[in-house]
Amino acid sequence: MRSTVFHQSMHMREEDLFPQSTSCPFCNSTKRVTGPVLQNDPIVRLLRCLTCHAVSASRMPTPEVLTRYYSRYYSDAKEKITVDAPRRIASHILRHTQLPMSALAGRELSILDYGGGDGAISIRIAKNLLERGAKRIHIALLDYDQSDIDINDRHINLFRPDKLTEIVDRSMDLIIASAVIEHIPEPRDVLLKLLSSMRSSDSVFYARTPYVTPLLNFAKIIGTPFDFTYPAHVHDLGAKFWNNLLSVLPTAGRFQVLRSTPSIVETSIKRHFTRTLAAHILKIPGYILKESYGFVGGWEIIIRRHS
């Protein structure tokens, strides 16, 4: 069993890893307990933070290793996005972020697509916004993949900043971090920057992350192999983490959670029938039981800036 169909694990050597940190990479708490082993020789475990509830790898890969990993992944992939149906994901994000279209009509809007692969999701959202009356859409796309994109729409301006720090604070109407936070060894400053990029009370932040630790533990009990896809995934972030995030970051009450729920299924019935059906069935109890149920496979959050 593998936590995602779009990545696979790679064994890390000692020289590929940083020493183990004593603190949580999200909230800096030192109150962490050990979890399942991801690999041996050298050993890497999952550590669960008792303060923010993030689950993270005990040792993080070096930037050089990650650059090699992702450059090879993108060169081998036919599509530069880790979902089966980007159009469905785009419609899902646009529907649940509740952007006030009456206020946005006739305006130029900005989207920050952080880790968005080839931009398939943000480009589809942009086209939808144009159909609803937006004047022009500017998309800032940050990703390892740097391939050319043919948008074929003069009302969409796509640019590729080299670093997240190039994004001006309070300049974005929609921030998308779909299936990317789990890949970032040091995510605290990234999350703070993404939140600070929200322009106004009409702006929203969407994130989607895997949450498979309960499934990993269950697979171990029944003797079934489970691939966490380390070092592609170095964090596992569920309901307890996302529902407590704003309380452990120095956001000073500037943001509020609009939606916190099991994430949309990233595969499709047409391309991955069994996996997709199982994912839908497993997620159903999570909509009702929320934090007390763990077999959801992933979680998503939508945050809005206070007026």
GUGUPA-469111 format. One record per residue (C-alpha): x, y, z. Coordinates in steps of 0.2 Angstrom, whole numbers, plus 2048, in hexadecimal, padded with zeros to 3 digits. Example, Ala and Ser with C-alpha at 12.3 -4.5 7.8 and 13.67 -1.06 7.14 Angstrom:
! residues 2
PT   X   Y   Z
PT 83E 7EA 827
PT 844 7FB 824
! end
This chain:
! residues 307
PT   X   Y   Z
PT 800 800 800
PT 806 811 7FC
PT 800 822 803
PT 7FF 82A 7F1
PT 800 823 7E0
PT 80A 832 7DA
PT 81A 830 7E4
PT 825 822 7EA
PT 831 820 7F9
PT 844 821 7F7
PT 850 81A 804
PT 85B 828 80C
PT 86D 826 810
PT 875 82E 81F
PT 87D 83C 814
PT 86C 840 80D
PT 864 845 81D
PT 866 853 82A
PT 868 84E 83C
PT 858 84C 846
PT 850 85C 84C
PT 84A 85D 85E
PT 83B 868 85A
PT 82C 867 84F
PT 82E 870 83F
PT 81D 878 840
PT 81B 87F 851
PT 82D 87C 859
PT 827 872 867
PT 832 865 86E
PT 824 85A 874
PT 824 84C 868
PT 821 839 868
PT 828 82C 85D
PT 81E 823 850
PT 820 816 842
PT 831 813 83A
PT 832 81A 828
PT 843 812 824
PT 852 809 82C
PT 864 80C 82A
PT 864 81A 82E
PT 854 81A 838
PT 847 827 834
PT 837 827 83E
PT 827 831 83F
PT 826 83D 84D
PT 815 844 853
PT 814 855 85B
PT 80A 856 86B
PT 807 869 869
PT 802 86C 857
PT 7FE 859 852
PT 80A 859 843
PT 812 849 83E
PT 823 84B 837
PT 832 840 832
PT 83F 840 83F
PT 84D 844 832
PT 84B 850 823
PT 853 84D 812
PT 85F 85A 80C
PT 85A 867 7FE
PT 866 85E 7F2
PT 85D 84D 7F4
PT 84C 855 7F2
PT 852 85E 7E2
PT 858 84E 7DB
PT 848 845 7E0
PT 83C 852 7D9
PT 845 855 7C9
PT 845 843 7C5
PT 833 841 7CA
PT 82D 84F 7BE
PT 838 849 7B0
PT 830 838 7B0
PT 81E 83E 7B3
PT 813 840 7A4
PT 809 84D 7AD
PT 811 85A 7BA
PT 803 859 7C6
PT 7FE 84C 7D4
PT 7EC 84A 7D1
PT 7E1 840 7C5
PT 7D5 84E 7C1
PT 7DB 85F 7C3
PT 7CB 867 7BC
PT 7C1 85E 7CB
PT 7CE 864 7D8
PT 7CD 876 7D1
PT 7BA 876 7D2
PT 7BA 86F 7E3
PT 7C6 87D 7E9
PT 7BD 88B 7E1
PT 7AC 885 7E8
PT 7B2 883 7FA
PT 7BD 892 7FB
PT 7AD 89D 7F9
PT 7B6 8AB 7F0
PT 7A9 8B9 7F0
PT 7A6 8BA 7DD
PT 79B 8CA 7DE
PT 7AA 8D3 7E6
PT 7B7 8CC 7DA
PT 7AE 8CF 7CA
PT 7B7 8DB 7BE
PT 7C7 8DA 7C9
PT 7D9 8D4 7C5
PT 7DC 8C5 7D1
PT 7EC 8BC 7D7
PT 7EE 8AA 7DA
PT 7FD 8A3 7E3
PT 7FF 890 7DE
PT 80D 889 7EA
PT 813 879 7E4
PT 806 878 7D6
PT 810 86D 7CA
PT 80B 873 7B8
PT 7FE 87F 7BF
PT 7F0 874 7B8
PT 7E5 878 7C8
PT 7E8 88A 7C9
PT 7E6 88D 7B6
PT 7D5 885 7B7
PT 7D0 88F 7C6
PT 7D6 89F 7BC
PT 7CB 89A 7AD
PT 7BC 897 7B8
PT 7BE 8A8 7C1
PT 7BF 8B1 7B0
PT 7AF 8A9 7AB
PT 7A7 8B0 7BA
PT 7AC 8C1 7B6
PT 7BE 8C4 7BD
PT 7C8 8D0 7B1
PT 7D9 8C8 7B2
PT 7E2 8BA 7BC
PT 7F4 8BB 7C1
PT 7FB 8AA 7C7
PT 80B 8A8 7D0
PT 811 896 7CE
PT 81F 88F 7D9
PT 825 87D 7D6
PT 834 873 7D2
PT 82C 870 7C1
PT 831 87E 7B5
PT 82A 878 7A5
PT 821 884 799
PT 80F 885 79A
PT 803 88A 78C
PT 7F4 893 794
PT 7ED 89A 784
PT 7E3 8A8 78D
PT 7E9 8BA 78D
PT 7E0 8BD 79C
PT 7EA 8B2 7A7
PT 7FC 8B7 7AB
PT 807 8A9 7B2
PT 818 8AD 7BA
PT 824 8A2 7C3
PT 82D 8AA 7D3
PT 83D 8A1 7D8
PT 839 8A2 7EA
PT 82A 8A5 7F5
PT 832 8B4 7FD
PT 82F 8BD 7EC
PT 81C 8BD 7F0
PT 817 8CE 7F7
PT 80D 8CD 807
PT 7FA 8D0 805
PT 7FB 8CE 7F2
PT 7F1 8BE 7EF
PT 7DE 8BA 7EE
PT 7E0 8A7 7EE
PT 7EF 89D 7F5
PT 7EF 88B 7F0
PT 7FB 87E 7F9
PT 7F3 86E 7F3
PT 7FD 85F 7F8
PT 80D 868 7FB
PT 810 86C 80D
PT 814 85A 811
PT 823 85B 806
PT 82B 86A 80E
PT 838 866 81C
PT 837 877 824
PT 825 87C 822
PT 822 889 82F
PT 828 899 826
PT 820 893 816
PT 80F 892 81E
PT 811 8A3 826
PT 816 8AA 816
PT 807 8A2 80D
PT 7FB 8A9 819
PT 803 8BA 819
PT 801 8BA 806
PT 7EE 8BB 808
PT 7E8 8CD 802
PT 7D8 8D0 80C
PT 7C9 8C9 814
PT 7C4 8C2 803
PT 7D4 8B8 801
PT 7D5 8A6 805
PT 7E2 898 808
PT 7DF 886 803
PT 7EA 878 808
PT 7E9 865 806
PT 7F5 859 80E
PT 7F5 846 811
PT 7F1 83E 822
PT 7F6 82C 821
PT 7FE 828 832
PT 7EE 81E 838
PT 7EE 814 828
PT 801 811 82A
PT 7FE 80B 83C
PT 7F0 800 837
PT 7FA 7F8 828
PT 808 7F4 835
PT 7FB 7EB 840
PT 7F5 7E0 832
PT 806 7DD 82B
PT 803 7E7 81A
PT 812 7F1 813
PT 80E 804 812
PT 818 810 809
PT 818 822 811
PT 821 828 801
PT 830 830 80B
PT 839 83B 807
PT 82B 842 7FC
PT 820 843 80B
PT 829 849 81B
PT 819 84E 824
PT 808 847 827
PT 7FB 854 82C
PT 7E9 850 831
PT 7DA 859 839
PT 7E2 85C 84A
PT 7F1 864 842
PT 7E7 870 836
PT 7DA 874 844
PT 7E7 87A 84F
PT 7F3 882 843
PT 7EE 894 846
PT 7F0 892 858
PT 802 88D 857
PT 807 89A 84A
PT 80A 8AC 84E
PT 7FB 8B2 844
PT 7F3 8BC 852
PT 7E1 8B8 84D
PT 7E3 8BF 83C
PT 7DB 8AF 834
PT 7CD 8A3 836
PT 7C9 891 830
PT 7BB 891 823
PT 7BB 87E 81F
PT 7C5 86F 827
PT 7C0 85E 820
PT 7C6 84E 818
PT 7CF 853 808
PT 7C8 850 7F7
PT 7CE 83F 7EF
PT 7DC 843 7E3
PT 7DA 833 7D8
PT 7CB 830 7CC
PT 7C0 821 7CA
PT 7C5 820 7B8
PT 7D7 81F 7BA
PT 7D9 817 7CC
PT 7C8 80E 7CF
PT 7CC 804 7DF
PT 7D7 810 7E7
PT 7CA 81E 7E4
PT 7BB 815 7EA
PT 7C4 80F 7FA
PT 7CA 821 7FD
PT 7B8 828 7FC
PT 7B1 81A 808
PT 7BF 81D 815
PT 7BC 830 815
PT 7A9 82F 818
PT 7AB 82D 82B
PT 7B7 83C 82C
PT 7AA 849 827
PT 7A0 844 837
PT 7AD 83F 843
PT 7BA 84C 83E
PT 7CA 84B 84A
PT 7C5 83B 852
PT 7C6 831 842
PT 7D7 82E 839
PT 7D4 824 82A
PT 7D1 832 81E
PT 7E1 831 814
PT 7E2 844 813
PT 7DB 855 81A
PT 7D8 866 813
PT 7D6 877 81A
PT 7CF 888 814
PT 7D5 898 81D
PT 7CF 8AA 81B
PT 7D7 8BA 821
PT 7CD 8C3 82E
PT 7C6 8D4 828
! end
